[in-house]
Amino acid sequence: MEKITIIGSGWLGLGLAKHLKENRYDVLASYRNQTTKFNLYEEGINAIKLDLNTDEIPDDIFYRDVLCILIPPSKNENYVQMISKITQNPKLKHLRQIIFISSTSVYENTLEPKNEQSSIGQESIMAQSEHLFTKFTNTTILRMAGLMGENRYLSKYYKDIVENAQTIVNHIHKEDAIGIIAKIIDENIHGIYNICAPLHPTRQAVIEEQCRVLNKKEPKFVDGTTQKASILTEKIDKKIFYMYKYPNPVHFLHNSL
């Protein structure tokens, strides 16, 4: 039985831990607070305390086959320093695989569709964090599009007005994100990959359908000049065979309620 450590047991990390445990992996997941600890224990997942701001990293974290790092940057002011603390440990090079969850926000804000060779903003904290892993040959970096699913859906974040309603969305459903990560672990895939739903509807199309499903009043849609580049996923789609449960963000709420 392969042993997997997950650093960061939040919304995505806990879901991944549950999925891997159900598929007969030996999972060890970190927690910083008692709520996360309780959630892990409730699912029967082995838990270990780790606060990268204050704690030394226990050796048990690294005595595994795979290390998955799913720390959200939005909730951590010292994000790059936290990631650096992990990458400074020489035990990392002995792991079969390191998976670092990055973001498509690393790309420069231009209109050209983004593949893994597109220019990145060198000043972004995600780009700086990715760079810390370049010295390891056993690394997989996954640039996630906007994570949605369950209690996260686009119309939730708009009340009365939706600006730039014709802008496309780059989203990935939580279930597909977890499924792709698990597939990458199973097949020991290394490299840098974009992870995004293959279809890119407009913001308006997504919100209109969600309002219909939820039987709620639609906001006012306003066109604008802002445009967004689509995130391309040909690289990962050619590397692994994965059937998306939610290929179209318009339908992310279907079967989720």
N, C-alpha and C positions, 0 to 999 in steps of 0.2 A: 504494500500500500504506500503510495507516494505521500510525502509530507509537504504541506503548503502553509506558509505563513502569510497572513494578510495584515499589513500595517494600514490602519484607517478603516474602521468598521462602522462607517456612517451609512447613508442611504444606499449607496451602491455596494460598499464593502460588505455590509451585513447580508445583502441579497446574494452576493457572490459566495460568501462563506456558506450560506445555507445550501446553495446549489451544489457546491463542490462536496460538502458533507453528504448530501443525498446521493452523490455519484461515487461514494466510497473513497474519498480522499481523507487523509488525516489532516484536519485543519486546525491551525492555531491562529487566533485573531487578537489583535491588540485593542486596548480600550484606554481612554483617558478619564472617563467619569463613571459613576456608579450606574447611570441609566444604560449606557452602552454595555457595561459588564453584565447587567441583568438581562438585557436583550440577547446577548450571546449565550449565557447560561440557560435561558429559557428555550433556546434552540438546540441545546446540547452541544455547543461548540466550545472547545477549549479556549480559554481567554488568558491573556497576559497583560499586565499594566505597562503602559509605555507613554510617557509624555516627552516628546523630543525636545521640548523647550527646557526641561529640567532634569530628565532622567538619563543615566547611562543606558545604552541599549543592551539588554540581556543577551547572553550568548545563545540562549534557546531560540531566539529569533532567526539565527543564521544556521542552526544545525538542522536544515531542512533541504528539500529538493528544489522548491520553487519559492521565491519571495515576490509577493504582489504589493505594490505601493499605491494606495488609493487615498491620498490625502488631498482634500479640496483646498486650493489656494485661497479662496475667498474667506475662509474662516481662520487663516493663519498669517499673522503679520510678518513673521520671520520665516516665510516659506522656504526660500532658497537655503537658508542656514539649516533648517530642519532636514531638507533633502541631502545637503552636504554632510550632515552628521551620519547619515546612513551610508553614503558612498565612500566615506573615509575608512570604513571598516574593511580590513583586508580579507575577511571571511567571505565577502560577496563573490569573489572570483571563483570560489569552490562550489557555488550553487549551480545546479543544472540550468536554471533560468531565472532571470530577474524581469519582472513586468512592471513598467512604470506607466501609470495612467496620466497622460498629458492632455492637452486641449488643442483644438483647431484655432484657438485664439493666438497661437504662436505665429500665424501667418501675417504678413504685411497686409494692411488694409487697402488692397487694390481689387479691381473688378475681374481679373483673370481667374478662371476656375483653378482651384488649388489641389495639386497633387503633392506627393511627399518631397518632390524636388523644388517646390515653389519657395520663394524667398521668405524668410522668417524675420520677425522683428527682434533683433538681437538684444534689445533692452528689456523685453518682456520677461517676467519671472519664470514663465514656463519654459521659454527658450534657454534661459540660464540654467534651469534645473535639468533640462534634457542634456545639456552639455556635460553635466557632471557624470553622466553614464557612458560617455563615449569611450572611456578607457576600458570598458568591460565588453568582451566579445559575446557574453551570454545574455545580452539585454534585448528586451522587446519594448519599444516605446509605442504606445497607442494614443493617437491624437483624437480624442473624443469630441464629437459635435455636441450640441446642446442636449443634455440628458433629460428625457421626459418619461412619463409613465406613472401609473398609480395616482398619487395625489399631486403630481406635477403635470399640469397641462396648460397650454398657452393662454387660453381665454381667462384663466384664473388671475392672470397678471394684468388684465385690462378691464377697466370699468366702463367709462363713457366714450372714450375716443381711442381709436387705433391709428396712429400716425404711420405713414409709409406702408399702407396696407398691401401694396403690390410687391413689396420686397419678399424674396423667397426666404424659406427657413431651412436651416441645416440642423436636423434633429436626429437623435437615435433613441429608440425606446429602451428602457432599462432592461427588459427581458432579452432583447437582442444584444445589448452591450454585454450582459452576463454570458449569454450563449457563445458569443464570439471569443470572449476572454477564455472561457472553458475550452473551446476548440483549439485555441492557440496553445494552451497548456498541454492538452492531449497530444498535439502534434509537434510540440517543442519548436514552435516557429520563432525566429529571431528577426530583428530589423525594426524599421519605423513604418507605421501604417496609420492611415486615416480610418476612423470608424464613424460611419454616418449612414442613415437610411438612404437607399438608392434614389428615392424620389424627392423633389424639392418644390413642393407647392408654395403658393403665396401665403403670407401671414393671414390675409383675409379669408382664403379658402379654408384654412385650418380652423380659425375661430368661428366662422359661420357653421361649420359642421359640428363643432363642439357645443355651440349654443343650441343647435337643433337636438343633439343627443341629450343635453342637460335640461332642455326645455327652459332656457333662460333668454332674456332679452338680448338682442345683438347690440354691441356698441356701434357708434358711428365710425365708418371707415373713411379715412382721408388719404388720398394719394399724395406722394411726395417725390422728391428727387433722389432720395437715398436708395442705393442699390447694394446688393450683397453678392459676393462671389460664391458659387456652388463648391461644395467639398466633394472631391472625386475619390472613389473607393475601388478603382480597378485593381490596384495592387493587392489589397487583401482579398478581393473577390476571386482573383486568379490563384492566390496562394492556398486558400482553404475553400472547401465546399460547405457553404452555410445557407440555409433557407431562412430568410428573414420572416419572423412572425408578423412584423409591422413594417413593411417596406415603404408605406406612404404615411407621413405624419398626419394627414387628414383623418386617418382612422385610428390614431393612437388611443382614443377613448373607447373604441369598440372592444368589448370583452374585458375592459378594465374596471368596470363599475360593478 
